[in-house]
Amino acid sequence: KLPKSSQGYDTIWVIVDRLTKSAIFTLIREIDPMDKLARIYLKEVVTRHGIHVSIISDCGLRFASNFWRSLQNALGARLDMSTAYHPETDGQSERTIQTLEDIFRACTIKFRKGWVNHLPLVEFLYNNSYHASIKAASFEALYGRKCRSPVFWTEVGEAQILSLELIQETTEIIVQIKQRMQAARDRQKSYADLKRKPMEFQVRDKVMLKVSPWKGVVRFGKRGKLNPRY
């Protein structure tokens, strides 16, 4: 939960496209009812990109509600709930949220309660950052072209229309957010690398297969912390 802004916003709704990795960061309030979130979803997602074939929602009470499920059924979209062992949950949203948290945590002294005003720039930079998994920026993967950054406004004459102070301030914020975003991703990569160990297997080698809690119930007929893990 973020510091409450003057408009009462204290939460960011993160929506990520699994194909292009593009993200939408939408301002909401923690107490917003589900019908309001549904209207925001129609405005921010459906009107921009159309109706999705499938959606993976977190297991929050509102997104697990019959209202949300009925809405997706009416739109013709399949709704799956994310769990630690769901075969389609790739952790993309979790990584995006972690990056977003790291950015705002690092910039909290600069942004304070004004983080709401800078959220559009954070979304802009996130979608224009290179993603190794798709070998392109999300914006380029989504629209098929590169995006011109506000840093290059002077090339198209906006400097004559907008005040130089606004351009300079925006450019400085963009550079700062970009640095924080890269630092957050480098830190996440270093944590992930610690868990990766190079392994080589030969034919007929015997290995231990880790069993998920759900598969453990199916295999052993019971659940519990003392069930076999492998």
N, C-alpha and C positions, 0 to 999 in steps of 0.2 A: 504494500500500500504506500502510495506516494504522499508527500505533503499536500494538504488540501489547498487548491488554488483559490483565487478570489471568486472564481465562478463556481466553486464547489466540486471541481473535478479532483479525484484522488486515485483513479485507476486507469490503466491503458489496456484496451482490448486488442490483443495481438492476433492477426489473421494471416496465415502464411499459405501461399500456393505451393503445393508439393512439386509441381513440374518446373516452374521457373524460379522458385525460391523467393519470389517477390512478396513483400509484406505490407500490410495495412495496419497502422497504429491509430486506433480510434479512442478519443477521450470519452470516458464514461464515469459514472459515480458508482461506488460500491453498492449503494442502495437502489440503483435503477431497477425497476421491475422488468420482467421478461418481455412484456409487450413493447416496451420502449427499446430494448435491445433488438427486438425483431425488426422494428422500423429502421433502426440504425443499420442493421445487416442488409436490409433491402436497399437502402440508400447508398451505402459505402461499397457493397460487394456486388449485389445483383445488378444494379443499374450500370456498374462499370464493366463487369466481366460476364454477366449472364448467370444462369443457374448451374451450379457445380453438379457433377455426376455423383460425387461422394464427398463427405465431410467427416473429419475426425475431430470430435470435440473432447475437451477435458471432462473430468467427472464432477465438476462443480454442480451444486444443486440445481442452478438455473438451467444449465445445459443438459442436465439429465432429466429435466422435467417433461411431462407429457406435452406441454405447450410447444416446446422447442422441437420435440420429435414429430408432433403433428404438423408443425409448420414445414419441416423438411419433407415430410411425406406428401403434403399438399403441393410442394414445389417440384416433387419428383426426384429429390436427392436422397441418396442412401446415407444414413447417419450411423457412424460407428463411434464408440466411446474408447478413448485412449486408456490403456493400462500398461503396466510395466512389461507385460509379456504379449501384447497384441502384435500379431505378425505384420500389421501395416503401420505401426507407430515407429517412425524413424527418428524421433527426437528433434526434428527440425524446429518445431515451435519452442521446445525447451531451450535449445541453443540460442534461438532468436531472443527469447525473453531474457536469458542470462546475459547476452550481449547488451541488450537494452538497459538492464539493471546496472551493469558495469559502467556504461556510459554516464547514466544519470548519477550514479554514486561518485564517480570521478569528478563530475562537473557540478556537484551539488552546491559548492561554495559560489560558483559563478552563476548558476541558474536560480538557486533557492526556489521560491514559490513561482518564479517565472518560467519554470520548466515547460508549462503549457505552450508558451509562445515559441519555444524552440523545437517542439515535437515534430512539426512539419519538416524542418531541416534534418532532423535525425532520420525520419522516414525516407527523405530524399537521398541522403547519403548512404543509408543502408541499401536501398534498391539500386544505387549506382556503384556499389562496391563489388569487386570481383569475387565470385564464388567458385572455388576449385571444383566442386562437384559438377557444375554445368559449364565450366571453363568460360564464363562470361559474367557480366553484371546482370542482375535480375531485370533491370529496365530493358537492356538489349535483348534478353531472351524473351521478354513479354511482348515488346513492340517491334522487334526486328531492326532496330537502329540504335545508335549511341545517343546519349542524352547530353545536351550542352549544359555545362555547369554554370551557376551564377558567377563563378569566379571569372568567366569569360564574357560577362555582360558587355564590357567595353568594346568587344569585337563586333557586336551587333547594334551599337549605338545607344543602349539603355543608359549609359553613363550621362548622356545629354538630357535624359528625361528624369531619371531618378537622382536624388542627391548623392554626392560622392560619399557623404557620411554614412548613408544607408548601405551603399555598396561595400564600403570598407568594413562596417560592423558585421554585415552578413558574411563577408569573406573570412573574417577573423573567427567567427563562430563555426563556420564550415571547417576550417583548418583544425580548430580545437576538437570538434566532434570526430573528425576523421582520425585524428591521432588517438583519441580515446577508444574508438572502435577498433583500430588496428591493435592497440595494446590489449584490449579485451580478447580479441580472437587469438592473439599470440599466447596469452595466458591459458585460454581454453585448450589450445593445441598442445601446450607443454604438459598440461594435466592428462590429456588423452594419450600422449606419447609414453607417459610413465606406465600406463596400463598395457601398452602394446609390447609384446615380446616376440621376436622372430622365432618361429617354430618350423621344423622340417619333419615330415613323416615319410616313412617307407611303407611299401606294400606289406600287409600283414601285421603292421604295428598295432598294438592294443592301446586304446585311449579311453579316458573317462568322459562320459557324456553328461553334461550338466542338465538336470531335470528342473523345469519350471514348476512353481507351486501348483498350477492347474494340471499340468501333465502328471505331477506327482499324485494328485487326487485320482486321476484316471488309472494310473499304473498300480498304485499301492492301496487304493480304496479309502484313503483317509488323508487328512491334512494336519499339519503341525510343524513346529520348528525342528522336531527331532526326526522327521522323515528323512530318508536318504536324499542327499543333494546330487549324487551322481549315480 
